[in-house]
Amino acid sequence: MSRVLIRIVNWAHEFLADKIKEGQLAVDLTVGKGYDTLMLHRLVGETGQVVAFDIQSAALEGARRHLLEHGAVVRMWQAGAGKLPAAAGVDLIQAGHESLADYLSQAPQGIVANLGYLPGGDPQIITRPDSTLKALRQACHLLAPGGRLAVVIYTGHPGGAEEGRLVDEFFAALPAADFQVLQLKVSNRSEAPFLLVAEKRT
């Protein structure tokens, strides 16, 4: 039971599953291995849409194969594609998550991000505070009323602690009249990832 308790990514999935329904739009800001993207696809079902971002072609290609193995309809896009049509399936975009607003034509019900670097990839290619905060500002603006933004922060790599501090400050500064904000962390392991969730009131 204790191993389950501290699986922060699982908690992020739980908080999103509580809000995302079949047929809705969801967004993955950091595709990585594609596990969050697949989770969102399962939540929105065959009639829903997932839009997912990553700057690394290897990550997107790996995620594409993973999604196809699970029966998803997958479309690949390059940066600068513009507003995407509303269509069932998964749209994988090779672009930074800070360009989120350039691609969405409707409000997502759920948005997820796992910050840091691609597991098994180049640890020098990491999410960075400037682009991450820009993406989070857009995410909060675009999120549908009642929708949730869930961000998992990893602090063990160089630059991770600073990004975590700034993202924590961003969530803490969200207006209480507009957002409910929750932090979930492992209190006796300072290096463990932690979770921030914001639910939009209006």
NULO-414199 format. One line per 2 residues: number of its first residue (from 1); their letters; for each residue x, y, z of N, C-alpha, C. Coordinates in Angstrom, 3 decimals. Atoms other than C-alpha are relative to their C-alpha. Layout:
REM NULO-414199
NUM) a) X/Y/Z/X/Y/Z/X/Y/Z; ...
//
This chain:
REM NULO-414199
1) ms) 0.830/-1.203/0.000/0.000/0.000/0.000/0.861/1.249/0.000; -0.831/-1.194/-0.064/2.824/2.443/0.790/0.587/0.335/-1.369
3) rv) -0.539/-0.274/1.328/4.224/2.032/-2.752/-1.035/0.733/-0.848; 1.063/-0.658/0.746/0.866/3.036/-4.218/-0.184/1.436/0.484
5) li) 0.255/-1.313/-0.595/0.518/5.987/-1.827/0.868/1.091/-0.595; -0.927/-1.053/0.425/3.567/7.840/-3.147/0.220/0.029/-1.510
7) ri) -0.094/-0.077/1.462/3.061/7.265/-6.880/-0.726/1.265/-0.465; 0.593/-1.309/0.264/2.476/10.907/-7.673/-0.681/0.048/-1.367
9) vn) 0.608/-0.011/1.331/1.772/10.336/-11.377/-1.373/-0.652/0.036; 1.306/0.660/-0.125/-1.039/7.947/-10.452/-1.037/0.944/0.596
11) wa) 0.923/-0.965/-0.596/-2.596/10.668/-8.295/-0.405/1.052/-1.027; 0.341/-0.949/1.064/-2.401/13.087/-11.224/-1.072/-0.590/-0.907
13) he) 0.992/0.667/0.841/-4.309/10.571/-13.328/-1.357/-0.065/0.692; 1.255/0.095/-0.746/-6.917/10.128/-10.591/-0.739/1.340/-0.001
15) fl) 0.634/-1.320/-0.047/-7.564/13.862/-10.321/-0.564/0.391/-1.364; 0.515/-0.302/1.331/-8.000/14.131/-14.087/-1.177/-0.906/-0.352
17) ad) 1.079/0.946/0.304/-10.175/11.014/-14.377/-1.303/0.409/0.664; 1.195/-0.454/-0.710/-12.580/12.599/-11.912/-0.760/1.067/-0.773
19) ki) 0.615/-1.123/0.709/-13.303/15.414/-14.386/-0.185/-0.226/-1.502; 0.038/0.169/1.456/-12.659/14.221/-17.962/-0.968/-1.113/-0.371
21) ke) 1.020/0.954/0.425/-15.530/12.449/-19.704/0.173/-0.316/-1.491; -0.049/0.405/1.402/-15.984/10.669/-23.024/-0.509/1.130/-0.902
23) gq) 0.391/-0.988/0.976/-16.188/12.958/-26.026/0.600/1.371/0.210; -0.560/-1.315/-0.294/-14.271/15.842/-24.438/1.408/0.154/-0.587
25) la) -1.357/-0.309/0.430/-10.955/17.508/-25.292/0.925/0.020/1.204; -1.023/-0.015/-1.044/-7.831/16.912/-23.193/1.350/0.291/-0.648
27) vd) -1.302/-0.424/0.519/-4.243/18.136/-23.556/1.122/-0.576/0.849; -1.235/0.432/-0.654/-0.851/16.624/-22.730/1.104/0.963/-0.429
29) lt) -1.021/-1.002/0.310/1.797/19.346/-22.528/1.384/-0.596/-0.209; -1.320/0.635/0.069/4.716/16.879/-22.359/-0.175/-1.482/-0.319
31) vg) 0.306/1.378/0.410/4.272/13.657/-24.365/0.924/-1.022/0.654; -0.932/0.965/-0.569/7.446/11.910/-23.202/-0.172/-1.377/-0.608
33) kg) 0.200/1.375/0.456/6.839/8.173/-23.429/-1.421/-0.262/-0.495; 1.361/0.146/0.489/3.170/8.732/-24.217/-0.973/-0.611/0.978
35) yd) 0.882/0.655/-0.962/1.736/7.209/-21.032/-1.156/0.915/0.425; 1.070/-0.941/-0.338/-0.195/10.341/-20.035/-0.934/0.208/-1.188
37) tl) 0.808/-0.184/1.201/-1.358/10.777/-23.620/-0.987/-1.152/-0.146; 0.886/1.159/0.082/-2.760/7.243/-23.647/-1.058/0.040/1.096
39) ml) 0.968/-0.124/-1.088/-4.402/7.811/-20.256/-1.116/0.969/-0.375; 1.001/-0.980/0.412/-6.154/10.901/-21.607/-0.886/-0.558/-1.112
41) hr) 0.769/0.604/1.095/-7.196/9.032/-24.756/-1.039/-0.975/0.547; 0.962/0.946/-0.588/-8.816/6.342/-22.644/-1.138/0.739/0.699
43) lv) 1.048/-0.756/-0.691/-10.698/8.992/-20.660/-0.979/0.642/-0.979; 0.890/-0.668/0.950/-12.070/10.866/-23.689/-0.678/-0.985/-0.946
45) ge) 0.630/1.039/0.804/-12.836/7.633/-25.518/0.147/0.214/-1.499; -0.119/-0.029/1.458/-13.266/7.035/-29.232/-0.568/1.271/-0.618
47) tg) 0.612/-1.216/0.547/-15.328/10.211/-29.673/0.685/1.277/0.466; -0.695/-1.169/-0.519/-12.972/12.546/-27.785/1.310/0.258/-0.714
49) qv) -1.240/-0.420/0.656/-9.773/14.320/-28.783/1.068/0.320/1.043; -1.159/-0.343/-0.815/-6.328/14.556/-27.216/0.995/0.742/-0.881
51) va) -1.045/-0.755/0.676/-3.815/17.204/-28.303/1.235/-0.052/0.895; -1.187/0.246/-0.822/-0.256/16.488/-27.147/1.239/0.599/-0.652
53) fd) -1.165/-0.748/0.464/3.039/18.379/-27.418/1.307/-0.635/0.468; -1.373/0.312/-0.399/6.726/17.470/-27.433/0.926/0.549/-1.068
55) iq) -0.941/-0.540/0.977/9.776/19.004/-29.076/0.875/-1.092/-0.607; -0.885/1.062/0.450/11.537/15.648/-29.558/-0.731/-0.975/-0.916
57) sa) 0.635/0.896/0.968/10.679/13.633/-32.655/0.023/-1.451/0.481; -0.081/1.379/-0.489/11.850/10.417/-30.980/-1.101/-0.286/1.012
59) al) 1.077/0.171/-0.972/9.376/10.928/-28.146/-1.339/-0.151/-0.706; 1.276/0.045/0.715/6.513/11.573/-30.558/-0.155/-1.295/-0.780
61) eg) 0.082/1.247/0.766/7.338/8.575/-32.721/-0.241/-1.191/0.933; 0.235/1.062/-0.965/7.549/6.299/-29.682/-1.416/0.022/0.534
63) ar) 1.373/-0.132/-0.477/4.266/7.651/-28.381/-0.995/-0.418/-1.072; 0.888/0.385/1.103/2.658/7.196/-31.812/-0.147/-1.517/-0.067
65) rh) 0.046/1.468/0.047/3.587/3.501/-31.866/-0.780/-0.548/1.195; 0.674/0.447/-1.219/2.388/3.065/-28.281/-1.515/0.205/-0.108
67) ll) 1.422/-0.301/0.142/-0.958/4.712/-29.051/-0.657/-0.887/-1.044; 0.555/0.856/1.046/-1.480/2.732/-32.258/-0.197/-1.424/0.507
69) eh) 0.131/1.340/-0.578/-0.878/-0.494/-30.348/-1.258/-0.136/0.842; 1.199/0.008/-0.833/-3.823/0.487/-28.146/-1.234/0.491/-0.764
71) ga) 1.171/-0.263/0.822/-6.127/1.246/-31.053/-0.373/1.449/-0.215; 0.323/-1.412/0.167/-5.938/5.044/-31.094/0.190/0.437/-1.449
73) vv) -0.211/-0.693/1.270/-6.346/7.122/-34.233/0.981/1.140/0.273; -1.066/-0.955/-0.297/-3.174/9.221/-34.381/0.311/0.843/-1.232
75) rm) -0.412/-0.936/1.044/-2.353/12.303/-36.442/1.264/0.725/0.467; -1.258/-0.672/-0.324/1.118/13.896/-36.557/0.028/1.380/-0.649
77) wq) -0.048/-1.374/0.487/1.684/17.650/-36.928/1.363/0.604/0.315; -1.217/-0.766/-0.233/4.684/19.926/-37.251/-0.356/1.355/0.598
79) ag) 0.204/-1.339/-0.552/5.109/23.273/-35.507/-0.497/0.942/-1.091; 0.540/-0.956/0.945/3.141/26.042/-37.155/-1.216/-0.484/-0.752
81) ag) 1.168/0.559/0.692/0.219/23.857/-38.212/-1.252/0.848/0.189; 1.160/-0.853/-0.255/-2.223/26.393/-36.742/-1.082/-0.723/0.760
83) kl) 1.111/0.579/-0.752/-5.597/25.694/-35.161/-0.352/-1.379/-0.555; 0.324/1.351/0.436/-6.364/21.991/-35.278/-1.510/-0.180/-0.095
85) pa) 1.434/0.280/0.071/-9.767/20.742/-36.413/-0.431/-0.873/1.178; 0.554/0.874/-1.032/-11.984/19.187/-33.766/-0.290/-1.342/-0.640
87) aa) 0.145/1.326/0.591/-11.710/15.483/-34.572/0.382/-1.051/1.019; -0.285/1.076/-0.944/-11.786/12.265/-32.583/1.382/-0.586/-0.270
89) gv) -1.319/0.587/0.131/-8.382/10.746/-31.923/1.052/0.798/0.741; -1.131/-0.632/-0.681/-4.932/11.921/-30.832/0.822/0.788/-1.009
91) dl) -0.843/-0.862/0.826/-3.032/14.830/-32.371/1.325/0.216/0.709; -1.338/-0.168/-0.549/0.724/14.734/-31.709/0.699/1.123/-0.753
93) iq) -0.583/-1.191/0.616/2.465/18.063/-32.348/1.455/0.140/0.422; -1.413/-0.238/-0.316/6.229/18.547/-32.584/0.206/1.499/0.169
95) ag) -0.109/-1.422/-0.330/6.246/21.930/-30.899/0.097/0.132/1.506; -0.079/-0.260/-1.426/6.931/23.448/-27.511/-1.369/0.258/0.592
97) he) 1.310/-0.181/-0.626/4.078/23.502/-25.036/-0.348/1.466/0.227; 0.277/-1.425/-0.168/4.432/27.279/-24.760/-0.811/0.566/-1.173
99) sl) 0.810/-0.426/1.154/2.644/27.472/-28.154/-1.405/-0.597/0.044; 1.292/0.667/-0.195/-0.442/25.726/-26.766/-1.161/0.750/-0.653
101) ad) 1.159/-0.775/0.463/-2.865/28.532/-27.631/-0.076/0.086/-1.518; -0.001/-0.085/1.459/-1.837/28.462/-31.312/-0.757/-1.144/-0.660
103) yl) 0.544/1.216/0.610/-3.390/25.022/-31.814/-1.418/-0.344/0.447; 1.306/0.396/-0.527/-6.558/24.800/-29.710/-1.096/0.939/-0.481
105) sq) 1.148/-0.790/0.436/-9.906/25.943/-31.078/-1.196/-0.170/0.939; 1.045/0.171/-1.007/-11.965/24.830/-28.065/0.650/-0.192/1.366
107) ap) -0.528/0.061/-1.364/-11.596/24.630/-24.279/0.191/-1.451/0.446; -0.212/1.357/-0.505/-10.004/21.453/-22.862/-0.577/-0.179/1.410
109) qg) 0.523/0.324/-1.322/-11.540/19.746/-19.855/1.108/-0.403/0.961; -1.128/0.403/-0.839/-8.208/18.452/-18.590/1.315/0.217/-0.715
111) iv) -1.343/-0.226/0.536/-4.528/19.291/-19.078/0.993/-0.624/0.972; -1.008/0.642/-0.843/-1.535/17.307/-17.803/1.394/0.356/-0.493
113) an) -1.412/-0.184/0.345/2.225/17.884/-17.717/0.855/-0.760/0.992; -1.044/0.592/-0.825/5.157/15.881/-16.409/1.287/0.735/-0.350
115) lg) -1.166/-0.822/0.286/8.083/18.279/-16.149/1.289/-0.791/0.197; -1.294/0.675/-0.141/11.750/17.350/-16.378/0.540/-0.377/-1.363
117) yl) -0.548/0.448/1.277/13.276/15.249/-19.169/-0.558/-1.361/-0.357; 0.510/1.273/0.504/12.361/12.240/-21.293/0.750/-1.153/0.652
119) pg) -0.674/1.153/-0.606/13.098/9.040/-19.323/0.716/-0.836/-1.064; -0.793/0.745/0.964/15.885/7.241/-21.135/0.536/0.853/-1.136
121) gd) -0.453/-0.907/1.049/16.482/10.276/-23.355/1.162/0.853/0.455; -1.092/-0.912/-0.311/18.990/13.095/-23.310/-0.373/0.848/1.217
123) pq) 0.356/-0.760/-1.200/18.950/14.532/-19.752/0.304/1.494/-0.111; -0.261/-1.425/0.213/20.197/17.853/-21.158/-1.212/0.705/-0.602
125) ii) 1.217/-0.576/0.582/16.858/18.357/-22.944/-1.088/-0.054/1.057; 0.921/-0.046/-1.130/14.611/19.466/-20.105/-1.035/1.112/-0.208
127) tr) 0.934/-1.127/-0.022/11.551/21.589/-19.556/0.652/1.140/0.779; -0.649/-1.162/-0.599/12.557/25.114/-18.588/-1.045/0.988/0.494
129) pd) 1.006/-0.847/-0.645/10.821/27.676/-16.370/-0.682/0.996/-0.917; 0.619/-1.043/0.818/10.277/30.349/-19.005/-1.091/-0.559/-0.900
131) st) 1.007/0.593/0.884/8.485/28.117/-21.507/-1.089/-0.706/0.796; 0.994/0.686/-0.826/6.762/26.104/-18.761/-1.020/0.986/0.558
133) lk) 0.926/-0.983/-0.568/5.278/29.193/-17.105/-0.882/0.618/-1.078; 0.814/-0.507/1.109/4.134/30.534/-20.469/-1.097/-1.010/-0.349
135) al) 0.977/1.045/0.292/2.420/27.196/-21.150/-1.073/-0.075/1.075; 0.971/0.093/-1.097/0.772/27.151/-17.717/-0.954/1.190/0.006
137) rq) 0.889/-1.161/0.097/-0.568/30.693/-18.138/-1.057/-0.215/-1.078; 0.949/0.279/1.077/-2.151/29.690/-21.435/-0.968/-1.108/0.403
139) ac) 0.843/1.109/-0.419/-3.455/26.447/-19.947/-1.112/0.468/0.927; 1.008/-0.497/-0.934/-5.238/28.264/-17.141/-1.037/0.867/-0.715
141) hl) 0.922/-0.850/0.754/-6.752/30.734/-19.587/-0.941/-0.842/-0.865; 0.767/0.798/0.951/-7.933/28.049/-22.036/-0.885/-1.051/0.663
143) la) 0.700/1.093/-0.675/-9.168/25.482/-19.502/-1.492/0.283/0.133; 1.447/-0.141/-0.128/-12.917/24.894/-19.487/-0.386/0.172/1.464
145) pg) 0.495/-0.078/-1.386/-14.870/25.871/-16.336/-0.262/-1.404/0.554; 0.108/1.328/-0.586/-14.748/22.894/-13.992/1.118/-0.936/-0.390
147) gr) -1.110/0.836/0.441/-11.676/21.545/-15.774/1.177/0.056/0.952; -1.168/0.090/-0.881/-8.414/20.577/-14.106/1.305/-0.035/-0.772
149) la) -1.382/0.020/0.463/-4.732/21.185/-14.763/0.830/-0.719/1.045; -0.819/0.784/-0.927/-2.392/18.613/-13.200/1.445/-0.014/-0.487
151) vv) -1.417/-0.108/0.371/1.385/19.133/-13.200/0.848/-0.763/1.017; -0.939/0.737/-0.844/3.961/16.680/-11.836/1.378/0.627/-0.167
153) iy) -1.293/-0.692/0.015/7.256/18.357/-10.899/1.078/-0.923/0.557; -1.162/0.786/-0.427/10.584/16.531/-10.672/1.134/0.967/0.331
155) tg) -1.014/-0.953/-0.461/13.336/18.277/-8.726/1.403/-0.588/0.060; -1.289/0.662/-0.191/16.201/15.751/-8.813/1.050/0.304/-1.047
157) hp) -0.968/-0.275/1.061/17.844/16.894/-12.060/0.433/1.472/0.065; -0.441/-1.399/-0.005/19.846/20.111/-12.595/-1.065/0.914/-0.602
159) gg) 1.035/-0.920/0.443/17.391/22.984/-12.916/-1.393/-0.370/0.462; 1.322/0.469/-0.409/14.499/20.924/-11.585/-0.533/0.695/1.238
161) ae) 0.443/-0.644/-1.235/14.382/22.491/-8.145/-0.452/1.438/-0.253; 0.363/-1.378/0.329/14.306/26.017/-9.574/-1.325/0.047/-0.762
163) eg) 1.264/0.052/0.738/11.562/25.118/-12.049/-1.153/-0.344/0.944; 1.030/0.377/-0.958/9.624/23.449/-9.249/-0.414/1.160/0.890
165) rl) 0.311/-1.145/-0.852/9.872/26.542/-7.057/-0.862/1.021/-0.738; 0.735/-0.998/0.770/8.634/28.840/-9.812/-1.401/-0.480/-0.363
167) vd) 1.327/0.543/0.305/5.779/26.546/-10.810/-0.872/-0.010/1.251; 0.730/-0.045/-1.274/4.763/26.236/-7.159/-0.495/1.417/0.275
169) ef) 0.388/-1.402/-0.207/4.725/30.036/-6.897/-1.112/0.409/-0.967; 1.039/-0.312/0.980/2.635/30.268/-10.072/-1.361/-0.516/0.468
171) fa) 1.259/0.577/-0.480/-0.033/27.928/-8.691/-0.498/0.733/1.243; 0.393/-0.669/-1.239/0.002/29.653/-5.303/-0.579/1.385/-0.258
173) al) 0.465/-1.350/0.310/-0.659/33.002/-6.997/-1.298/0.023/-0.806; 1.263/0.015/0.749/-3.742/31.860/-8.939/-1.119/0.549/0.882
175) pa) 1.060/-0.613/-0.818/-6.776/33.881/-7.768/-0.951/-1.053/0.577; 0.875/0.979/-0.664/-8.824/31.910/-5.219/-1.428/0.092/-0.505
177) ad) 1.354/-0.144/0.531/-12.003/33.303/-6.755/-0.178/-0.761/-1.305; 0.068/0.637/1.315/-11.123/31.628/-10.056/0.475/-1.447/-0.010
179) fq) -0.590/1.337/0.002/-9.212/28.487/-9.110/0.057/-0.577/1.416; -0.357/0.756/-1.195/-9.024/25.842/-6.414/1.337/-0.687/-0.279
181) vl) -1.339/0.529/0.228/-5.401/24.704/-5.995/0.367/-0.980/1.111; -0.420/1.041/-0.933/-4.042/21.556/-4.363/1.450/-0.366/-0.274
183) ql) -1.348/0.556/0.125/-0.468/20.451/-3.702/0.049/-1.332/0.729; -0.163/1.321/-0.605/0.357/16.807/-3.030/1.475/-0.368/-0.072
185) kv) -1.428/0.306/-0.015/3.867/15.874/-1.924/0.316/-1.056/1.055; -0.499/0.987/-0.955/5.824/13.182/-0.109/0.817/0.749/1.054
187) sn) -0.593/-0.879/-1.007/6.720/14.895/3.155/1.361/-0.470/0.504; -1.258/0.501/-0.562/9.597/12.619/4.168/1.008/-0.431/-1.065
189) rs) -0.986/0.232/1.069/11.401/12.446/0.804/0.107/1.275/-0.823; -0.106/-1.316/0.626/12.594/15.855/-0.322/0.264/-0.078/-1.496
191) ea) -0.330/0.111/1.415/13.780/14.552/-3.703/-1.153/-0.572/-0.825; 1.123/0.630/0.706/10.440/12.936/-4.583/-0.763/1.032/-0.830
193) pf) 0.834/-0.925/0.781/8.291/14.476/-7.333/-1.238/0.405/0.786; 1.236/-0.428/-0.645/5.255/16.461/-6.234/-0.999/0.451/-1.046
195) ll) 1.107/-0.258/0.914/1.910/17.291/-7.786/-0.704/1.298/0.359; 0.833/-1.184/-0.155/0.062/20.557/-8.286/-1.216/-0.143/-0.907
197) va) 1.253/0.100/0.749/-3.581/20.575/-9.400/-0.773/1.290/0.173; 0.864/-1.179/-0.049/-5.710/23.594/-10.289/-1.325/-0.343/-0.683
199) ek) 1.321/0.167/0.600/-9.454/23.374/-10.907/-0.610/1.378/-0.234; 0.542/-1.304/0.376/-11.042/26.286/-12.741/-1.448/0.118/0.444
201) rt) 1.368/-0.208/-0.504/-14.154/27.672/-11.062/-0.914/0.550/-1.085; 0.851/-0.665/0.994/-15.462/29.906/-13.856/0.758/0.231/-1.293
//
